[in-house]
């Protein structure tokens, strides 16, 4: 698993390295606005690929990691989901209470 992750890291850094070498080699050339924008876009895309590799590592661990990691991850998501649902229910209860109070003041 570690070897696969190392290979994945190396592959994801290759485009970024090539793009940076290109920028250094063409630093002294006069560039048109279109070419500058293309270089910026290619830089952003290669940076995105490099950043995407970090999230891929998480998914590799989540799918191929041990049972303890998957169990802990599942508990974390379940606990967070129920906390979120509980907060929403509480906020709706407060809104309903406020509406009832407003209705009572209007009727009086």
C-alpha positions as CSV (number, residue, x, y, z in Angstrom):
1,X,0.0,0.0,0.0
2,X,2.9,2.4,0.8
3,X,4.6,1.6,-2.5
4,X,1.4,2.4,-4.4
5,X,1.0,5.7,-2.6
6,X,4.6,6.6,-3.3
7,X,4.0,5.9,-7.0
8,X,0.8,7.9,-6.9
9,X,2.7,10.9,-5.4
10,X,5.4,10.7,-7.9
11,X,3.0,10.5,-10.8
12,X,1.0,13.5,-9.5
13,X,4.1,15.7,-9.1
14,X,5.4,15.1,-12.6
15,X,3.1,17.5,-14.5
16,X,3.7,20.2,-11.8
17,X,7.5,19.7,-12.1
18,X,7.4,19.9,-15.9
19,X,5.3,23.1,-15.8
20,X,7.6,24.8,-13.4
21,X,10.7,23.9,-15.4
22,X,9.0,25.3,-18.5
23,X,8.2,28.5,-16.7
24,X,11.9,28.9,-15.6
25,X,13.2,28.1,-19.1
26,X,10.8,30.6,-20.8
27,X,11.2,33.4,-18.1
28,X,13.1,35.7,-20.4
29,X,10.9,35.3,-23.5
30,X,8.3,37.9,-24.5
31,X,4.9,36.4,-24.0
32,X,1.5,37.4,-25.4
33,X,-1.4,37.8,-23.0
34,X,-3.0,34.7,-24.3
35,X,0.2,32.7,-23.7
36,X,0.4,34.1,-20.2
37,X,-3.2,33.1,-19.4
38,X,-2.5,29.6,-20.8
39,X,0.5,29.3,-18.6
40,X,-1.5,30.4,-15.6
41,X,-4.2,27.9,-16.4
42,X,-1.8,25.1,-16.8
43,X,-0.2,26.0,-13.5
44,X,-3.6,25.9,-11.8
45,X,-4.5,22.5,-13.3
46,X,-1.2,20.9,-12.3
47,X,-1.5,22.4,-8.8
48,X,-5.0,20.9,-8.7
49,X,-3.7,17.5,-9.7
50,X,-1.0,17.7,-7.0
51,X,-3.6,18.7,-4.4
52,X,-6.0,16.0,-5.6
53,X,-3.4,13.4,-4.8
54,X,-3.7,14.2,-1.0
55,X,-7.4,13.5,-1.1
56,X,-6.8,10.3,-3.1
57,X,-4.5,9.1,-0.2
58,X,-7.4,9.4,2.2
59,X,-9.7,7.3,0.0
60,X,-7.0,4.7,-0.5
61,X,-6.7,4.4,3.3
62,X,-10.5,4.4,3.7
63,X,-11.0,1.5,1.2
64,X,-7.9,-0.6,1.8
65,X,-7.0,0.3,5.3
66,X,-7.7,-1.9,8.3
67,X,-11.1,-2.6,9.8
68,X,-10.3,-0.4,12.8
69,X,-9.8,2.6,10.5
70,X,-13.0,2.0,8.6
71,X,-15.0,1.4,11.8
72,X,-13.6,4.6,13.4
73,X,-14.4,6.6,10.2
74,X,-17.9,5.2,10.1
75,X,-18.5,6.1,13.8
76,X,-17.2,9.6,13.2
77,X,-19.5,10.2,10.3
78,X,-22.5,8.6,12.1
79,X,-21.9,10.7,15.2
80,X,-21.5,13.9,13.1
81,X,-24.7,13.1,11.1
82,X,-26.8,12.5,14.2
83,X,-25.4,15.7,15.8
84,X,-26.3,17.7,12.7
85,X,-29.8,16.2,12.7
86,X,-30.3,17.0,16.4
87,X,-29.3,20.6,15.8
88,X,-31.8,20.9,13.0
89,X,-34.6,19.5,15.1
90,X,-33.8,21.9,17.9
91,X,-33.8,24.9,15.6
92,X,-37.1,23.8,14.1
93,X,-38.6,23.4,17.6
94,X,-37.5,27.0,18.5
95,X,-39.1,28.3,15.2
96,X,-42.4,26.5,16.0
97,X,-42.4,27.9,19.5
98,X,-41.8,31.4,18.2
99,X,-44.6,31.0,15.6
100,X,-47.0,29.8,18.3
101,X,-46.1,32.8,20.5
102,X,-46.7,35.2,17.6
103,X,-50.0,33.5,16.9
104,X,-51.1,33.9,20.5
105,X,-50.2,37.6,20.6
106,X,-52.1,38.2,17.3
107,X,-55.2,36.5,18.7
108,X,-55.2,38.6,21.9
